[in-house]
Amino acid sequence: MINKEVRIKFPHYSFSDLAYPMEDRSIISFAYLYKKLSFKTKFERRSSPEFAFNGKKVPSFWAQNEEQKQQIRVAFYHNQDDFCISIPDRETKDVIHLIKKKSVKTVDEALLIVKNINSFSQLTDTDQFEMPIIDFDC
């Protein structure tokens, strides 16, 4: 019964059916998070893995034109290991913040950086943006 209900309520779910032996009086608690970001201008996906992440080439997307670059907001960029950029979702007020900073070790430290952002700049014609495709489907 629960597998039928899950398919109705979460048609995009990506996990196997639940198969647990249960008694008549058993209770099961279930939670599912599904988030799909929709950007104002679709980014370009690389046709073959070119992006090096932890020494391995992985699938990525990149900003190739002006419209794609305009949706990227730069809080700060000191070098490839010390930056914070943000990309807003076009349909909601959700924002993905990408932070790389060696001194940041916890989520709370990253949230503090986001909370203290005062202004943003835009990418220029000579700036490049590319990042690995993130899949949290564990």
C-alpha positions as CSV (number, residue, x, y, z in Angstrom):
1,M,0.0,0.0,0.0
2,I,2.8,2.5,0.9
3,N,4.6,1.9,-2.4
4,K,1.4,2.8,-4.3
5,E,0.9,6.0,-2.2
6,V,4.5,7.0,-2.7
7,R,4.2,6.7,-6.5
8,I,1.0,8.8,-6.5
9,K,2.4,11.6,-4.2
10,F,6.0,11.6,-5.6
11,P,5.9,10.6,-9.3
12,H,9.5,11.6,-9.7
13,Y,10.9,9.5,-6.9
14,S,14.1,7.6,-7.8
15,F,14.4,4.8,-5.2
16,S,13.3,1.2,-5.0
17,D,9.9,0.2,-3.5
18,L,10.0,-0.2,0.2
19,A,10.0,-3.9,1.2
20,Y,9.9,-4.2,5.0
21,P,8.0,-7.0,6.8
22,M,5.3,-5.3,8.8
23,E,2.7,-6.4,11.3
24,D,-0.9,-5.0,11.3
25,R,-0.1,-2.5,14.0
26,S,3.2,-1.4,12.6
27,I,3.8,2.3,11.9
28,I,6.2,3.6,9.2
29,S,7.4,7.2,8.9
30,F,8.5,8.4,5.5
31,A,10.0,11.6,4.2
32,Y,11.1,12.6,0.7
33,L,12.8,15.7,-0.6
34,Y,12.7,16.6,-4.3
35,K,14.0,19.9,-5.6
36,K,14.6,20.8,-9.2
37,L,16.1,24.2,-9.8
38,S,15.0,26.1,-12.9
39,F,17.3,28.9,-14.1
40,K,16.2,31.9,-16.1
41,T,18.5,30.8,-19.0
42,K,19.4,27.2,-19.3
43,F,23.1,26.4,-19.0
44,E,25.0,24.4,-21.5
45,R,25.9,20.8,-20.6
46,R,29.3,19.6,-21.8
47,S,28.8,16.9,-24.3
48,S,31.7,14.9,-22.8
49,P,33.2,15.1,-19.3
50,E,35.9,17.8,-19.3
51,F,35.7,19.1,-15.7
52,A,38.3,17.8,-13.3
53,F,36.9,17.2,-9.8
54,N,39.0,15.4,-7.3
55,G,41.3,14.2,-10.1
56,K,38.5,12.7,-12.2
57,K,36.8,14.1,-15.2
58,V,33.0,14.5,-14.4
59,P,29.9,15.7,-16.3
60,S,29.5,19.5,-16.0
61,F,27.6,22.5,-17.2
62,W,28.9,26.0,-18.1
63,A,27.9,29.5,-19.0
64,Q,28.8,30.0,-22.6
65,N,26.9,33.2,-23.5
66,E,26.0,36.6,-22.0
67,E,22.5,35.6,-20.9
68,Q,23.8,32.6,-19.1
69,K,26.5,34.7,-17.4
70,Q,24.1,37.4,-16.3
71,Q,22.2,35.1,-14.0
72,I,25.4,34.3,-12.0
73,R,25.9,36.7,-9.0
74,V,29.4,36.9,-7.6
75,A,29.7,37.8,-3.9
76,F,33.5,37.5,-3.9
77,Y,36.1,35.8,-6.0
78,H,39.7,35.8,-4.9
79,N,40.9,32.7,-6.7
80,Q,39.7,29.3,-7.7
81,D,39.9,28.1,-4.1
82,D,38.3,31.1,-2.5
83,F,34.9,32.3,-3.8
84,C,31.2,32.6,-3.3
85,I,28.7,32.8,-6.2
86,S,24.9,32.6,-6.2
87,I,22.4,31.5,-8.8
88,P,18.7,32.3,-8.2
89,D,15.9,30.0,-9.3
90,R,13.7,31.7,-11.8
91,E,10.4,30.5,-10.4
92,T,10.9,30.7,-6.6
93,K,13.0,32.8,-4.3
94,D,15.4,29.8,-3.8
95,V,19.1,30.5,-4.5
96,I,21.9,28.1,-4.8
97,H,25.1,29.4,-3.2
98,L,28.4,27.9,-4.3
99,I,31.1,28.5,-1.7
100,K,34.7,27.3,-1.8
101,K,36.8,28.5,1.0
102,K,39.4,26.4,2.8
103,S,38.5,28.0,6.2
104,V,34.9,26.9,5.9
105,K,34.5,23.6,7.6
106,T,30.8,23.5,8.6
107,V,27.4,24.4,7.2
108,D,27.0,27.0,9.9
109,E,30.2,28.7,8.7
110,A,28.9,28.7,5.1
111,L,25.5,30.1,6.2
112,L,27.3,32.9,8.0
113,I,29.1,33.8,4.7
114,V,25.8,33.9,2.9
115,K,24.1,36.0,5.7
116,N,26.9,38.6,5.4
117,I,26.8,39.1,1.7
118,N,26.4,42.8,1.1
119,S,26.5,43.1,-2.7
120,F,27.1,41.1,-5.9
121,S,28.9,41.7,-9.1
122,Q,28.4,40.1,-12.5
123,L,30.6,37.9,-14.6
124,T,32.5,39.8,-17.3
125,D,33.1,38.8,-20.9
126,T,36.4,37.3,-20.0
127,D,35.2,35.4,-16.9
128,Q,34.4,31.7,-17.2
129,F,31.9,29.6,-15.2
130,E,31.8,25.8,-15.2
131,M,30.7,23.4,-12.4
132,P,30.1,19.7,-12.0
133,I,26.6,18.4,-12.2
134,I,25.5,17.7,-8.7
135,D,23.4,14.6,-8.1
136,F,22.3,14.0,-4.5
137,D,20.5,10.7,-5.4
138,C,22.6,8.6,-3.0
